[in-house]
Amino acid sequence: MKVSINAWRHVLRTAVAMAAITLAAGSASAGAIGQCELTGTKGEIPFKTAQADELTVVTNLPSPGWWNGDTVETIADGYEYCFAANIAHRAGYDKVKVVNVPFDAIVAGRVKDFDLALAQISITDARKKVVDFSIPYFSSDIGVVVKKGTKLNSTSIKQMRVGVKQATTGAQFISDKIKPASVKVFPDSAGLFAALMAGQIDAAVHDTSIVLGQAAESQGKLEVAGQYSTGESYGAIYPKESSNGASIDKIVETLEKDGTLKKLASKYLSEAWGIDPTSIPYLKP
């Protein structure tokens, strides 16, 4: 069968058009990190990372809203993941390597060979003795999550079985200020919230931003019934005396000023929580 010249021209034009579309799609995704929207200019504030060609970030999973995915292989977005992605982008890198480690190891300065840690870590004077913090990037108080329908007030919590996560400011606050009838300490958030669901404890105390995420994930089984005002702020942790601290601080400041952090909070936290954190009643210690 003969093919006319016009037919061949049509095939050629179609092939060229398809190639252009494919190239354009490839260009649009080039340099993307997970499903994060990257802002600003790539490489505008460069610094040398611990591992060549990638930013190594340590965290503690699970952490819905902050790191969406239960394992490092499944994470593609979330507030802190996309925060890290934007730091990498502005430093000139296209890859973020996520390492999951125990929370107490992070705040105790026992983690090596990383660039920064993002795990909703409150900045405290005690922690500053062993690690270096970035400038603050998020504010959070301490919340109390219970099974839906549980009555909670400033008095009743003192008679409850309260669970806390090891090495957190919430654990310290409960021990120093509230002193409930029973306190059980858990090594990780998963164990803490599983114990609440199983009825082994009556209430779980952790950062308001964290318990809101957990309540949202519970399909209506849990609710944040109260919170304590502590004026805490989260900071990224650097290896002690890291030479990159000033550069990363500058990036964090830029992300704050240009509205990137606000957009991340709106997209991954407020919408996911389904509730305004300021509407949660404050309890008296």
C-alpha angles and dihedrals in degrees: 000000000000121000118210122236090243091054091051090049090053092051091048093049090049092050092049091049093050091049090052091051091049092048091049092050090050091050092050092055096040111118093011117147113209111305094319126130107233119212135190129021120322112244096007092133107028128190135166116259130215091247122038118261097000143073113238113212126181123205142155118251146246100045113147116207091018097055112012106210134051096238133040089247094058100045114110104150147357132129099285095035091054090041087057090045091056092048089052091047095052090047090053102258131126099197137064118197112204121205120190113213137159113282094231090056090055096051092041092057094242096129120098138192100028138115102220143343123229114183107130089276116180115223110241135167091238092056092046088067092069105023138033120238132210121229111285118280103175138024123219140166127204118274136197118220122194139167109285111273096025110137112233133178139146091279103039094054090064089064095048135096100249127196126205137177117252119259095008129129087239090061091050092047093052092048095047104034113020104031097188125195092264133015124190120189121212127196094224143016094251092060092044095054094039089057090052092051090048093052094244089125131024099219139013120214121204139125112317090236091055099045090048089058091048093049090050090053093050097076092236098314095109134042136186101241100179147347141209123231109237104149093230124169129197122232135181114248122229128193107271111281093002113180089218097063097096093048095048091046088054090052092048090050091050092049089052095048097046093050098248094125092048090053091050092051092049095047102041105025116025095040092044094048094050090208139081107247090216090063092066110099119248118234127212115241 
